[in-house]
């Protein structure tokens, strides 16, 4: 499974890249029947605002193309790691729903 990471308004450091690969890569076990070597997940991490009252707001989004369906998950949080965790959880639920339908 290929994980493409795009960073907008935020520096993509090695620890952040490893965290995304670890969390999103853990979804591979749910995708074994689809040939994970052919699958690609696009992950975008960004800082949406630097408002002085609300602090930093981070955004994470993941898109996974499966046969006949695009699965997408997004989340905003005050910590980038929390946003990534929520995106992983949402995408995991979407994968389960997709597998139940097929």
Secondary structure, DSSP 8 states (H G I E B T S, - for coil): -EEEEEEESS---HHHHHHHHHHHHGGGGG-GGG-GGG-EEEEEEEEEEEETTTEEEEEEEEEEEETTEEEEEEEEESSHHHHHHHHHHHHHHHHHHHHHH-
